[in-house]
Every structure is written in structure tokens, then in C-alpha cells.
Amino acid sequence: MEVGALLDRCRRGDELAWEALVRTYQSKVYAITRHYLGDPEEAKDTAQDVFVRLYERLDTFSGGDTFNAWLLQMARNASIDRLRRIKARPPASDVEFDDAMIASTDDPERSAATEARERLVRRAVGLVGEKHREVLLLKDIHGLKIEEVAKLLGLPVGTVKSRSARARLELAAVLLRLDPSIHTEPS
């Protein structure tokens, strides 16, 4: 179903439409919050907060084609706010940052090779520099357009384009370092 129609149904109080909307976007929102927060529990709590805010602000959003970017910006902002609150009240022990999450579904029929490849990519993304990781996450993993990423990060489009290119190069270098058996086939 088209996002605009789904949002209209949500605004009219259709609970099934709200459930469909949440199911459609929950892995993307969680991946963003997990990227920023690292801790899975903090990320889950923040993702839930994002959906509460979304529900409260459904009437303020008008354009269906930019919903994905709007929601991911909301997730990013909520994560940054949570980080600020955490820094104001540091935890008893430091939480180690885990690899950046790649949104995926749990499909028990996936092959072991595919799972190993996904673990390798998650690990590699986690080792990429923060500025590049953020662009990879938003553009390549969540599929935002360059312009949307630029607006979300408050950067010029040219800067996002160059960071995207550098991020891919850095990711490739990290992947080769982690698994030297990876190679590109000549065309």
C-alpha cells in the first residue's frame, strides 16, 4: 500500500493501518537508533519513543514521498537527544559499541554463507569512520536519496556525494582487510 494512503488511514484512527506502518518501518528506525546509541535496550526504547512521537505528529506530515526521510530524521534526532541525556547521567559502566545494524528480516532459511557475509559487512560498517558510517547507513542501507541525506545531516549535497564515495572506498578497504579472500572479478 502507498505510504500516503496508509498515513491517511492512520490519521482516521485505523489501528490496522497503524500496525502496518509500524511493521513496515520498525527495523529501519531501530537500525538508526542502534547505530547512534550502540546499546540494544537504549535503541529499542528510543525506537518506541520515535513511534509515539510519530503517532502524535501524524497530522503535521503532508508529503508521502518524503516520509522515509522524515521518519529517519525523527529517529536520528531522538537518538541524539537520548545520547545527551545519557551523557548527563552516565551509566555505572561503559557500554561497548557493537557493529552498526543492517536492517534485515529473520528468515530461518537463509544460508550460512549469506549470514556470514552479513556479519562481515556489519562488522566492516562498524569499523568505518563515524562520518562515513552515517552516510553509508542513511544512503546505502536505508536508501535515502543524496538530497535527503544532505538535508538530514545539514550538509551540502556535494559533501554528501564525496563522503558517500569515500565511505564506499573505506568500506571496501575494511572488507578486504577483514577477509582477504574477497576480490573483484574483472569485467
C-alpha positions as CSV (number, residue, x, y, z in Angstrom):
1,M,0.0,0.0,0.0
2,E,1.2,3.5,-0.8
3,V,2.6,5.4,2.2
4,G,0.3,8.4,1.7
5,A,-2.8,6.2,1.8
6,L,-1.5,4.4,4.8
7,L,-0.9,7.7,6.6
8,D,-4.4,8.9,5.8
9,R,-5.9,5.7,7.2
10,C,-3.7,6.2,10.4
11,R,-5.0,9.7,10.8
12,R,-8.6,8.4,10.7
13,G,-7.8,6.1,13.6
14,D,-7.4,2.8,11.6
15,E,-5.5,0.6,14.0
16,L,-4.6,-2.0,11.3
17,A,-3.1,0.8,9.2
18,W,-1.0,2.0,12.2
19,E,0.2,-1.6,12.8
20,A,1.2,-1.9,9.2
21,L,3.0,1.4,9.3
22,V,5.0,0.4,12.4
23,R,5.8,-3.1,11.0
24,T,7.0,-1.5,7.7
25,Y,9.4,0.9,9.4
26,Q,10.3,-0.6,12.7
27,S,13.5,-2.2,11.5
28,K,14.8,1.0,9.8
29,V,14.0,3.1,12.9
30,Y,15.7,0.5,15.2
31,A,18.8,0.4,12.9
32,I,19.2,4.1,13.1
33,T,18.7,4.2,16.9
34,R,21.1,1.3,17.3
35,H,23.7,3.0,15.1
36,Y,23.7,6.1,17.3
37,L,23.2,4.5,20.7
38,G,25.0,1.2,20.4
39,D,23.2,-0.3,23.3
40,P,20.3,-2.5,22.1
41,E,18.0,-1.7,25.0
42,E,18.5,2.0,24.7
43,A,17.9,1.7,21.0
44,K,14.7,-0.2,21.5
45,D,13.4,2.3,24.0
46,T,14.3,5.2,21.7
47,A,12.7,3.5,18.7
48,Q,9.5,3.1,20.7
49,D,9.7,6.8,21.6
50,V,10.0,7.6,17.9
51,F,6.8,5.8,17.1
52,V,5.0,7.6,19.9
53,R,6.2,10.9,18.5
54,L,5.2,9.8,15.0
55,Y,1.7,9.0,16.2
56,E,1.4,12.3,17.9
57,R,2.7,14.2,14.8
58,L,0.9,12.3,12.1
59,D,-1.2,15.4,11.2
60,T,2.0,17.6,10.7
61,F,3.3,15.4,7.9
62,S,1.9,16.1,4.4
63,G,4.1,14.7,1.7
64,G,4.0,10.9,1.3
65,D,7.1,10.6,-0.9
66,T,9.4,12.1,1.8
67,F,8.0,10.1,4.7
68,N,11.0,7.7,4.9
69,A,13.4,10.6,5.3
70,W,11.1,12.5,7.7
71,L,10.8,9.4,9.9
72,L,14.6,8.6,9.8
73,Q,15.3,12.2,10.8
74,M,13.0,11.9,13.7
75,A,14.8,8.7,14.7
76,R,18.2,10.4,14.4
77,N,17.1,13.4,16.4
78,A,15.6,11.2,19.1
79,S,18.8,9.2,19.3
80,I,20.9,12.3,19.6
81,D,18.6,13.6,22.4
82,R,18.9,10.3,24.2
83,L,22.7,10.4,23.9
84,R,22.6,13.9,25.5
85,R,20.5,12.6,28.4
86,I,22.8,9.6,28.8
87,K,25.9,11.9,28.9
88,A,24.1,14.0,31.6
89,R,23.6,10.8,33.7
90,P,26.5,8.4,32.8
91,P,25.8,4.7,33.2
92,A,27.5,2.8,36.0
93,S,29.7,1.1,33.4
94,D,30.6,1.9,29.9
95,V,28.7,0.1,27.2
96,E,30.8,-1.2,24.3
97,F,29.6,-0.1,20.9
98,D,28.6,-3.0,18.8
99,D,28.7,-3.1,15.0
100,A,26.2,-0.9,13.1
101,M,23.0,-2.8,12.4
102,I,21.8,-3.6,9.0
103,A,18.0,-3.8,8.7
104,S,17.1,-7.4,7.8
105,T,14.4,-9.9,8.5
106,D,14.9,-13.1,10.4
107,D,14.5,-15.7,7.7
108,P,15.4,-19.2,9.0
109,E,16.0,-20.4,5.5
110,R,18.9,-18.1,4.8
111,S,22.1,-19.9,4.1
112,A,25.1,-20.0,6.4
113,A,27.2,-18.2,3.7
114,T,24.7,-15.4,3.5
115,E,24.6,-15.0,7.3
116,A,28.4,-15.0,7.4
117,R,28.6,-12.3,4.6
118,E,26.1,-10.2,6.5
119,R,28.1,-10.5,9.7
120,L,31.2,-9.5,7.8
121,V,29.5,-6.4,6.3
122,R,28.0,-5.4,9.7
123,R,31.5,-5.7,11.3
124,A,33.1,-3.8,8.5
125,V,30.5,-1.0,8.6
126,G,31.2,-0.7,12.4
127,L,34.9,-0.2,11.6
128,V,34.3,2.6,9.1
129,G,34.8,6.2,10.4
130,E,31.8,7.8,12.0
131,K,31.1,10.4,9.3
132,H,31.3,7.7,6.6
133,R,29.3,5.2,8.6
134,E,26.5,7.7,9.0
135,V,26.3,8.3,5.2
136,L,26.5,4.5,4.5
137,L,23.7,3.9,6.9
138,L,21.4,6.6,5.6
139,K,22.1,6.3,1.9
140,D,23.2,2.8,1.1
141,I,21.4,0.8,3.8
142,H,18.3,2.8,4.2
143,G,18.1,4.0,0.7
144,L,17.7,7.7,1.2
145,K,18.5,10.0,-1.7
146,I,21.6,12.1,-1.6
147,E,19.5,15.3,-1.2
148,E,17.6,13.7,1.7
149,V,20.8,12.7,3.4
150,A,22.2,16.2,2.9
151,K,19.1,17.8,4.5
152,L,19.1,15.3,7.3
153,L,22.8,15.9,8.2
154,G,22.7,19.6,7.4
155,L,25.4,19.3,4.8
156,P,25.8,20.4,1.2
157,V,24.9,17.8,-1.4
158,G,28.4,17.8,-2.8
159,T,29.8,17.0,0.6
160,V,27.4,14.1,1.0
161,K,28.3,12.8,-2.5
162,S,32.0,12.9,-1.7
163,R,31.5,11.3,1.7
164,S,29.4,8.6,0.1
165,A,32.2,7.8,-2.5
166,R,34.8,7.8,0.3
167,A,32.7,5.7,2.5
168,R,32.3,3.0,-0.1
169,L,36.1,3.0,-0.7
170,E,36.7,2.8,3.0
171,L,34.2,0.0,3.4
172,A,35.8,-1.9,0.6
173,A,39.2,-1.5,2.2
174,V,37.9,-2.6,5.6
175,L,36.2,-5.6,4.0
176,L,39.5,-6.6,2.2
177,R,41.4,-6.2,5.4
178,L,38.9,-8.4,7.3
179,D,38.6,-11.0,4.6
180,P,41.5,-11.0,2.0
181,S,39.7,-13.7,0.0
182,I,37.3,-11.1,-1.2
183,H,38.2,-9.9,-4.7
184,T,36.6,-8.2,-7.6
185,E,36.0,-10.1,-10.8
186,P,37.4,-8.5,-14.0
187,S,34.7,-7.3,-16.3
